[in-house]
Amino acid sequence: FFVSSVILSGSSTAGPESIGRIDVPTTTVEELEAAHGMRFDALVMDIEGGELQFMRENPALLRQLNFVSVEFHESIILSAGIAECEQLMASAGLVHAETVAECAVWLRAN
């Protein structure tokens, strides 16, 4: 995670305002599902520019979800990155339902 000079800001992607990097421990969705004996079908994602990397690395998860709420940061992943995220969700059978500001909701097509 890259720390910004603005105290309330940071990103998973280095930018010109980055003043340092910190390592953040993580857990995969699969590890969470196994630890709690459940399978998730909804995802709320606000990961400060890490959306594209997450979706590229988790196609099987996208195929099991019925609901995705994602906050895109165009200033970080650019419109091409958002378009690729949208294509990955569509390829997984999700349909765009609504966007308000930077937050988009995608639902499983029936």
C-alpha positions in Angstrom: 0.0 0.0 0.0 1.4 3.4 -0.9 1.0 6.2 1.5 0.1 9.7 0.2 1.2 13.0 1.4 -2.5 13.7 2.1 -3.3 12.1 5.4 -6.6 10.7 4.3 -5.3 9.1 1.1 -3.4 6.1 -0.1 -3.5 3.6 -2.9 -2.5 0.2 -4.0 -0.8 1.9 -6.9 2.2 4.2 -6.6 1.5 7.8 -7.8 3.4 11.1 -7.9 2.0 12.0 -4.4 3.3 8.8 -2.8 5.6 9.4 0.1 6.2 5.8 1.2 5.1 2.2 1.0 3.9 -0.1 3.8 3.2 -3.8 3.6 -0.3 -4.7 4.7 -1.1 -8.3 5.7 -3.8 -9.8 3.5 -6.2 -12.8 3.5 -7.7 -14.2 0.3 -11.4 -14.6 -0.1 -10.9 -18.4 -0.3 -9.1 -18.3 3.1 -12.0 -16.3 4.6 -14.6 -18.7 3.1 -12.7 -21.8 4.5 -12.2 -20.2 7.9 -15.9 -19.4 8.3 -17.3 -22.4 6.4 -19.3 -20.3 4.0 -19.3 -19.2 0.4 -19.7 -15.5 -0.4 -22.1 -14.4 -3.1 -21.7 -10.6 -2.5 -18.7 -8.4 -2.7 -18.3 -4.7 -1.7 -15.0 -3.4 -3.1 -13.2 -0.1 -2.3 -9.6 -1.0 -2.6 -8.1 2.3 -3.8 -7.0 1.4 -7.3 -6.5 -2.3 -6.8 -9.8 -3.3 -8.4 -8.4 -4.4 -11.8 -5.6 -6.5 -10.2 -8.1 -8.1 -7.9 -10.5 -9.0 -10.7 -7.8 -10.3 -12.9 -6.6 -12.6 -10.1 -10.1 -13.8 -9.0 -12.1 -14.9 -12.1 -13.6 -17.9 -10.3 -14.9 -15.6 -7.4 -16.5 -13.3 -10.0 -18.4 -16.2 -11.4 -19.8 -17.2 -8.0 -21.0 -13.7 -7.0 -24.6 -12.4 -7.3 -23.8 -8.8 -6.2 -20.8 -6.6 -6.6 -20.5 -3.0 -5.4 -17.3 -1.4 -6.5 -15.9 2.0 -6.2 -13.7 2.8 -9.2 -10.9 5.4 -9.0 -10.5 6.6 -12.5 -7.6 8.8 -11.5 -5.7 5.7 -10.4 -6.7 2.9 -12.8 -7.8 5.1 -15.7 -10.8 4.6 -18.0 -9.1 1.6 -19.7 -8.7 -0.2 -16.4 -12.4 0.4 -15.5 -13.4 -0.8 -18.9 -11.4 -4.0 -18.4 -13.0 -4.5 -14.9 -16.4 -4.1 -16.5 -15.5 -6.6 -19.2 -14.3 -9.1 -16.6 -17.6 -8.8 -14.6 -19.7 -9.1 -17.8 -17.7 -12.2 -18.8 -18.5 -13.7 -15.4 -22.2 -13.2 -16.0 -22.7 -10.0 -14.1 -24.8 -7.1 -15.5 -24.3 -3.5 -14.7 -27.4 -2.3 -12.7 -26.5 1.3 -11.6 -23.7 3.8 -11.0 -23.8 6.6 -8.6 -20.7 8.9 -8.6 -17.7 6.4 -8.5 -19.7 3.5 -7.1 -21.1 0.9 -9.5 -23.4 -2.0 -8.8 -23.4 -5.2 -10.8 -25.8 -8.1 -10.4 -26.0 -11.7 -11.6 -28.0 -12.1 -14.8 -30.9 -14.5 -14.3 
